[in-house]
Amino acid sequence: MPLALWALTLSAFAIGTTEFVIVGLVPSIANDLGVSLPSAGLLVSLYAVGVAIGAPVLTALTGRWNRKIVLISLMGLFVVGNLLAWQAPSYETLILARILTGLAHGVFFSIGSMIATSLVSKDKEASAIAIMFTGLTVALVTGVPLGTWIGQHFGWRATFLVVSLLGLIALLGSAILVPKNLKQSIPATFKEQLQVIVKPRLLLVYLMTILGYGGTFTAFTYVAPILEQQTGFVPSAISLIMLVYGVSVAVGNIWGGKLADKRGPISALSIIFSALTIILLAFTFTMESKVAAVLTILIWGAFAFGNVPGLQLYVVKQAQKHTPNAVDVASGLNIAAFNIGIALGSIIGGSVVEGMSLQDTAWIGAAISALALIVTRYSGMLDKREIQRV
């Protein structure tokens, strides 16, 4: 694979660490800033809101910019956002820092997916996206557990300082490894961009993405308090369990890319959403046992992010058919959809924690994943009808 792809992966690692490390720090931030668990969990949602806004809006605004300049600018914004989180004097400032960092995240994965697919042959597109997103999964393997450990031993602020240094390294990596003459599609007109949000087939993919991620994050946002309060693990064990989860995610992400290349996006996503529904339902009961909880989390990780390559490949294919001049914007909106799912999932999870219990987040997450499966099968049925018409 081209060196430029590994530069994207390096940036994805830094971004992935800052996005997901907050999950392991929710109890610490809640205690330190004197806010409730759902309020601390809201930091996951608000980051996702920043991504959801940043992905389509900033992707469209930077459409005429040189791709390399966009990448470097984004990593600069990312570093600033994390430095602000490190120094945040209040919960409100931390919210602002998370939204700023989320803005950078959204555009990065939007244009990154397009760059990744342009660097390889058609038959390796899903695998190229999977490799770039491996930065996210490696972040879950090493960045998140290490960041959680740093936060528990040196305070949560130290975690954001370390992440800002990671971002600086990624910025330098992009400056050195990413070529200047990246393939750049013709910027879409405003009318073409508008088509992306009114085409029913694209809206269906976004709904698949929102539900697919919403299900997982209804429970995953509160996995640290679940493991402490429901399962009975000591806080120091959480970083080790996050490591187990991250290893599983890394394997699942690569497997998901290969499955999407081999069987096509719909078949691959149907398998993954079916498995997620069963796993989350099982977690409702297994979280009461230490051994069973860790085993469930290990299997959960293998499927939780395995849907990313299939969903990104599917939205690009649909955009090429329905809005060929706005594929970048369509890809950006799917990144927004991922994070709308994360935001809604964590908000729903917070409501469940307040009104019901931590345990109920898992089966409610399973119900949302089941809806993702239904929408996926429906979209696949529409694909078959289109082929039959031709």
Sequence and secondary structure as in RCSB ss.txt:
>XXXX:A:sequence
MPLALWALTLSAFAIGTTEFVIVGLVPSIANDLGVSLPSAGLLVSLYAVGVAIGAPVLTALTGRWNRKIVLISLM
GLFVVGNLLAWQAPSYETLILARILTGLAHGVFFSIGSMIATSLVSKDKEASAIAIMFTGLTVALVTGVPLGTWI
GQHFGWRATFLVVSLLGLIALLGSAILVPKNLKQSIPATFKEQLQVIVKPRLLLVYLMTILGYGGTFTAFTYVAP
ILEQQTGFVPSAISLIMLVYGVSVAVGNIWGGKLADKRGPISALSIIFSALTIILLAFTFTMESKVAAVLTILIW
GAFAFGNVPGLQLYVVKQAQKHTPNAVDVASGLNIAAFNIGIALGSIIGGSVVEGMSLQDTAWIGAAISALALIV
TRYSGMLDKREIQRV
>XXXX:A:secstr
  HHHHHHHHHHHHHHHHHHHHHHHHHHHHHHHT  HHHHHHHHHHHHHHHHHHHHHHHHHTTTS HHHHHHHHH
HHHHHHHHHHHH  SHHHHHHHHHHHHHHHHHHHHHHHHHHHHTS GGGHHHHHHHHHHHHHHIIIIIHHHHHHH
HHHH HHHHHHHHHHHHHHHHHHHHHHS SS        HHHHHHHTT HHHHHHHHHHHHHHHHHHHHHTTHHH
IIIIII   HHHHHHHHHHHHHHHHHHHHHHHHHHHHH HHHHHHHHHHHHHHHHHHHHHHTTSHHHHHHHHHHH
HHHHTTHHHHHHHHHHHHHHHH GGGHHHHHHHHHHHHHHHHHHHHHHHHHHHHHS TTHHHHHHHHHHHHHHHH
HHHHHHHHHHHHHH 
